[in-house]
C-alpha cells in the first residue's frame, strides 16, 4: 500500500536508497545520518537504540565483514503527517574477513519521522526471510 503525498513518498524512497548506499560504501556518518537521535534497530542481527548504540553495532558488524552489498525493494509506504511506515525487502551479500560469503533476503518494517524537513528512521525492525551460506563461510558474529 502506498499512501500519502507523492513528494513525501519520494523523500522516503531516497532515504532508503541513501541507507543502502551508506552500507555499500561503508560510510558510517552517512549511515547514522539516516536515523533520528533516538532511532532503534530491532530484530534479528542485534538490537540497539540511539546514535551511540547504532555506532557500536556498526563497528561490530564491520569487524566481521570485509564487504557488503545491500539492495532494497520497497513494498509499502504509508505517510500520515510527519510520520510514516514502510515495508521493504533487502538482498544482502556478506563477505567475511575470515573467508566465505552469505546471501540473505530480509524484510524491514520501519517507522520514520520527519525532522527538520528530512525523513529519518525512528525504528527499523528486521527479520531474515531466506539465507544461503557458502560452504566455507565462517560466521564470527
Backbone bond lengths (Angstrom), bond angles and torsions (degrees), N, CA, C in turn:
res aa  C-N    CA-C-N  psi(-1)  N-CA   C-N-CA  omega(-1)  CA-C   N-CA-C  phi
1 X - - - 1.438 - - 1.536 108.21 -
2 X 1.283 115.84 133.78 1.469 122.58 178.14 1.519 107.31 -125.00
3 X 1.345 115.53 112.92 1.456 120.15 -178.62 1.519 109.57 -134.83
4 X 1.314 115.17 157.04 1.457 120.96 178.80 1.511 111.07 102.31
5 X 1.324 116.35 173.83 1.458 121.30 -176.59 1.536 112.62 -58.99
6 X 1.320 115.47 135.98 1.468 121.16 -179.37 1.530 111.52 -58.24
7 X 1.320 117.63 -36.83 1.468 120.94 179.44 1.525 111.07 -62.28
8 X 1.330 116.99 -41.46 1.464 120.26 177.54 1.525 110.94 -67.60
9 X 1.321 117.22 -41.36 1.458 120.30 177.78 1.529 110.80 -59.84
10 X 1.333 117.14 -40.73 1.464 120.74 178.65 1.523 110.54 -64.36
11 X 1.319 117.71 -44.12 1.472 121.24 179.30 1.534 110.88 -62.35
12 X 1.318 117.08 -36.99 1.466 120.68 177.79 1.523 110.53 -68.85
13 X 1.330 117.16 -41.33 1.476 120.15 174.82 1.531 110.28 -58.94
14 X 1.316 115.96 -41.76 1.471 119.77 178.33 1.526 110.83 -63.96
15 X 1.339 118.11 -36.13 1.461 120.87 177.83 1.530 110.46 -63.67
16 X 1.322 116.69 -44.97 1.467 120.27 179.03 1.523 110.08 -63.92
17 X 1.328 117.25 -41.61 1.475 120.48 177.12 1.526 111.17 -63.27
18 X 1.324 117.62 -39.96 1.473 121.49 178.64 1.519 111.05 -64.26
19 X 1.318 116.67 -38.14 1.462 122.32 177.02 1.532 109.87 -60.95
20 X 1.336 116.36 -49.38 1.471 120.87 178.66 1.522 110.84 -59.45
21 X 1.312 116.98 -44.51 1.455 122.10 -179.42 1.522 111.40 -61.87
22 X 1.318 117.51 -43.68 1.467 121.29 179.85 1.523 110.77 -61.11
23 X 1.322 117.10 -41.65 1.465 119.88 179.32 1.527 110.64 -65.41
24 X 1.318 117.23 -47.22 1.469 120.19 -178.47 1.530 112.01 -62.86
25 X 1.322 117.49 -31.33 1.470 121.37 179.69 1.528 112.40 -91.36
26 X 1.325 117.56 -1.87 1.471 122.47 -176.67 1.528 109.90 55.84
27 X 1.318 115.69 46.68 1.468 122.51 -174.90 1.533 109.51 -105.84
28 X 1.322 116.21 90.07 1.460 122.02 -175.30 1.524 112.87 -56.50
29 X 1.319 118.22 -48.68 1.463 120.18 -177.29 1.521 111.77 -61.39
30 X 1.333 117.09 -39.08 1.463 120.58 178.12 1.530 111.05 -68.41
31 X 1.330 116.19 -36.18 1.466 121.13 175.90 1.532 110.19 -62.80
32 X 1.322 116.72 -49.55 1.465 120.46 -179.07 1.521 111.83 -63.74
33 X 1.332 118.04 -29.73 1.471 122.41 178.69 1.530 112.37 -66.96
34 X 1.327 117.60 -11.33 1.464 121.93 178.92 1.522 112.69 -83.79
35 X 1.346 117.31 -8.07 1.457 122.56 -171.52 1.531 112.43 -113.76
36 X 1.330 115.64 151.70 1.454 120.55 166.25 1.528 106.97 -71.11
37 X 1.327 116.95 162.15 1.467 120.31 -179.22 1.522 112.38 -60.71
38 X 1.337 116.74 -29.52 1.461 120.90 179.77 1.525 111.82 -102.97
39 X 1.336 117.51 17.57 1.456 122.53 -176.58 1.519 113.03 -55.47
40 X 1.342 115.80 145.30 1.464 121.79 -178.03 1.520 110.29 -124.33
41 X 1.331 115.99 130.41 1.461 123.30 172.12 1.521 105.45 -105.56
42 X 1.335 116.82 119.15 1.463 122.11 -172.69 1.524 110.38 -125.46
43 X 1.323 115.85 158.95 1.454 120.62 174.22 1.515 112.79 101.82
44 X 1.330 114.40 -159.87 1.462 121.62 -176.31 1.525 110.66 -59.30
45 X 1.304 115.43 143.86 1.456 120.28 177.12 1.515 114.45 91.54
46 X 1.326 117.62 1.08 1.459 120.27 177.18 1.508 112.72 119.36
47 X 1.303 114.68 147.94 1.463 121.00 179.15 1.519 109.33 -121.51
48 X 1.313 115.63 138.65 1.458 120.42 178.53 1.522 109.09 -154.56
49 X 1.335 114.30 154.72 1.467 121.47 -178.43 1.521 108.90 -136.17
50 X 1.312 115.65 133.00 1.449 120.70 176.81 1.522 112.62 85.47
51 X 1.314 115.05 161.03 1.465 122.14 -173.55 1.523 112.92 -58.42
52 X 1.324 118.41 -44.25 1.466 121.04 -177.95 1.527 111.36 -62.41
53 X 1.326 117.42 -43.54 1.466 120.30 179.59 1.524 111.48 -70.96
54 X 1.336 117.59 -37.29 1.471 119.91 175.99 1.532 110.51 -61.59
55 X 1.324 116.86 -41.17 1.471 121.66 177.65 1.538 110.57 -62.30
56 X 1.318 117.10 -45.49 1.468 121.17 -179.96 1.531 110.88 -64.02
57 X 1.320 117.25 -39.86 1.459 121.89 177.73 1.526 109.85 -62.10
58 X 1.323 116.94 -46.61 1.463 122.95 177.19 1.532 110.21 -56.38
59 X 1.331 116.37 -49.00 1.463 120.57 -179.07 1.527 110.68 -59.58
60 X 1.317 117.58 -39.93 1.460 121.03 178.44 1.514 112.59 -63.89
61 X 1.327 116.41 -42.22 1.462 120.63 178.98 1.525 110.56 -62.32
62 X 1.326 116.64 -45.81 1.462 119.97 -174.69 1.528 113.25 -79.11
63 X 1.314 118.43 -6.43 1.467 120.48 168.79 1.523 110.27 -74.73
64 X 1.326 117.05 -27.30 1.463 123.34 -177.21 1.532 111.76 -95.30
65 X 1.331 117.00 -34.25 1.470 121.16 -175.41 1.517 111.67 -99.72
66 X 1.339 114.29 147.01 1.457 119.31 172.34 1.525 110.87 -101.16
67 X 1.328 116.75 -22.49 1.456 120.68 -178.14 1.523 108.95 -162.03
68 X 1.339 115.47 151.94 1.455 120.15 175.67 1.523 109.37 -148.58
69 X 1.318 115.30 133.80 1.464 121.37 168.03 1.526 106.04 -103.59
70 X 1.330 116.22 135.18 1.462 120.97 -174.28 1.521 107.72 -140.83
71 X 1.324 116.38 112.78 1.459 121.64 -179.29 1.515 109.46 -127.10
72 X 1.332 116.64 144.25 1.464 120.34 -175.43 1.528 111.75 -126.96
73 X 1.320 114.12 150.40 1.456 123.68 172.93 1.518 107.07 -125.11
74 X 1.312 116.94 126.91 1.461 121.42 -176.30 1.525 109.65 -86.37
75 X 1.328 115.65 131.28 1.454 121.45 179.14 1.511 113.27 -102.59
76 X 1.347 117.32 -25.58 1.464 120.40 -178.37 1.518 110.06 -162.43
77 X 1.336 115.14 144.94 1.464 122.99 171.48 1.525 106.58 -139.35
78 X 1.324 116.41 123.69 1.456 121.50 177.94 1.523 108.00 -126.73
79 X 1.322 116.19 112.27 1.467 122.19 -177.52 1.518 109.50 -104.45
80 X 1.339 115.29 130.26 1.461 122.40 174.42 1.520 107.09 -134.02
81 X 1.330 116.21 100.56 1.464 120.36 -179.37 1.514 111.42 62.95
82 X 1.346 116.02 -122.54 1.463 121.22 -179.12 1.522 112.65 -96.66
83 X 1.328 116.96 16.23 1.465 122.19 178.98 1.517 109.43 -127.43
84 X 1.327 115.41 150.63 1.463 119.92 178.41 1.521 109.51 -148.44
85 X 1.314 114.05 155.90 1.468 122.63 172.29 1.525 106.91 -124.17
86 X 1.323 114.93 141.19 1.462 119.21 176.50 1.526 109.13 -136.27
87 X 1.314 113.83 160.49 1.462 122.31 170.14 1.512 105.64 -131.17
88 X 1.321 115.81 131.91 1.454 119.71 177.19 1.521 109.95 -142.47
89 X 1.307 114.44 156.69 1.458 122.64 178.98 1.516 106.97 -115.49
90 X 1.316 116.58 141.28 1.457 118.01 -178.56 1.520 110.66 -129.47
91 X 1.314 114.12 146.08 1.456 123.20 170.76 1.513 105.79 -105.40
92 X 1.332 116.30 122.20 1.453 121.92 178.75 1.524 108.11 -119.60
93 X 1.313 115.85 129.88 1.453 121.32 172.04 1.520 105.97 -117.67
94 X 1.323 115.62 115.47 1.451 122.59 -173.95 1.527 109.93 -107.00
95 X 1.303 116.76 132.51 1.462 121.99 175.73 1.528 106.75 -114.46
96 X 1.328 116.60 122.24 1.460 122.17 -174.97 1.527 111.32 -89.68
97 X 1.313 115.99 145.67 1.468 121.73 178.07 1.524 111.92 -61.10
98 X 1.323 117.25 -33.33 1.462 121.46 -178.39 1.525 112.51 -86.56
99 X 1.336 116.62 1.49 1.457 121.89 179.63 1.512 111.99 110.26
100 X 1.298 115.04 155.52 1.450 122.01 177.32 1.514 113.48 88.57
101 X 1.312 114.16 163.74 1.458 121.53 179.38 1.524 109.55 -133.87
102 X 1.303 114.70 161.64 1.457 122.21 175.54 1.524 107.08 -140.43
103 X 1.318 115.70 139.58 1.464 121.17 174.19 1.518 108.25 -116.10
104 X 1.319 114.28 133.60 1.460 121.23 -179.78 1.523 109.72 -128.37
105 X 1.305 114.91 145.31 1.462 121.61 163.84 1.526 104.46 -113.53
106 X 1.317 115.83 121.73 1.448 120.16 -178.97 1.513 111.35 -124.27
107 X 1.306 115.53 173.12 1.461 121.64 178.53 1.521 108.86 -134.15
108 X 1.322 115.75 136.58 1.454 122.71 175.02 1.523 109.65 -113.67
109 X 1.318 116.26 132.70 1.457 122.95 165.27 1.522 104.58 -108.51
110 X 1.328 116.02 118.39 1.459 121.42 -171.38 1.522 112.42 -116.88
111 X 1.327 112.75 153.67 1.458 121.85 165.63 1.522 105.28 -121.36
112 X 1.315 116.07 133.06 1.455 121.66 176.39 1.517 109.29 -122.77
113 X 1.322 114.24 155.98 1.462 121.07 179.08 1.524 107.81 -136.10
114 X 1.332 115.90 138.59 1.463 120.20 175.82 1.532 107.89 -80.98
115 X 1.336 115.60 122.24 1.459 122.39 179.50 1.522 107.29 -126.77
116 X 1.326 116.83 118.27 1.469 121.64 -178.50 1.522 111.90 50.08
117 X 1.336 116.15 41.49 1.460 121.55 177.09 1.520 115.38 83.19
118 X 1.335 118.28 -3.85 1.469 122.52 -179.30 1.525 110.23 -107.65
119 X 1.318 117.37 138.09 1.455 122.00 174.37 1.523 108.37 -85.26
120 X 1.348 116.33 123.04 1.464 122.34 -177.86 1.523 109.68 -128.97
121 X 1.324 115.30 150.79 1.456 120.31 176.64 1.530 109.25 -72.66
122 X 1.325 116.05 125.90 1.460 120.50 171.04 1.526 109.74 -101.41
123 X 1.321 116.41 -21.49 1.463 120.95 176.11 1.521 109.11 -157.49
124 X 1.338 114.99 132.84 1.470 121.40 172.19 1.525 106.32 -126.14
125 X 1.310 116.47 117.63 1.467 122.21 179.10 1.532 107.00 -108.29
126 X 1.348 115.55 119.82 1.461 122.03 -171.04 1.517 112.08 -114.51
127 X 1.329 115.01 142.74 1.460 120.02 169.79 1.525 109.56 -145.52
128 X 1.313 115.46 150.13 1.466 121.91 -179.87 1.518 108.70 -86.37
129 X 1.336 116.23 132.26 1.468 123.30 174.33 1.525 110.62 -91.64
130 X 1.327 114.62 -46.76 1.458 121.44 -171.28 1.511 108.20 -148.13
131 X 1.318 116.54 141.40 1.458 120.70 -178.61 1.517 109.53 -138.90
132 X 1.320 115.25 137.97 1.462 121.71 175.96 1.511 108.48 -136.91
133 X 1.323 117.47 124.73 1.458 121.88 179.10 1.513 109.91 -114.36
134 X 1.326 115.81 145.69 1.461 119.33 173.03 1.522 107.40 -73.31
135 X 1.332 118.40 154.16 1.466 120.13 -178.67 1.521 113.74 -58.36
136 X 1.327 117.68 -25.88 1.465 120.34 -177.56 1.529 112.97 -96.33
137 X 1.333 118.37 7.93 1.460 120.82 -179.89 1.513 110.07 -70.28
138 X 1.312 115.97 133.55 1.459 122.31 179.56 1.522 107.82 -125.01
139 X 1.301 115.91 94.83 1.459 120.96 -177.95 1.513 108.99 -73.50
140 X 1.322 115.78 119.67 1.458 121.65 179.20 1.521 111.69 -104.61
141 X 1.342 116.91 7.45 1.463 118.90 -177.43 1.493 112.38 -81.21
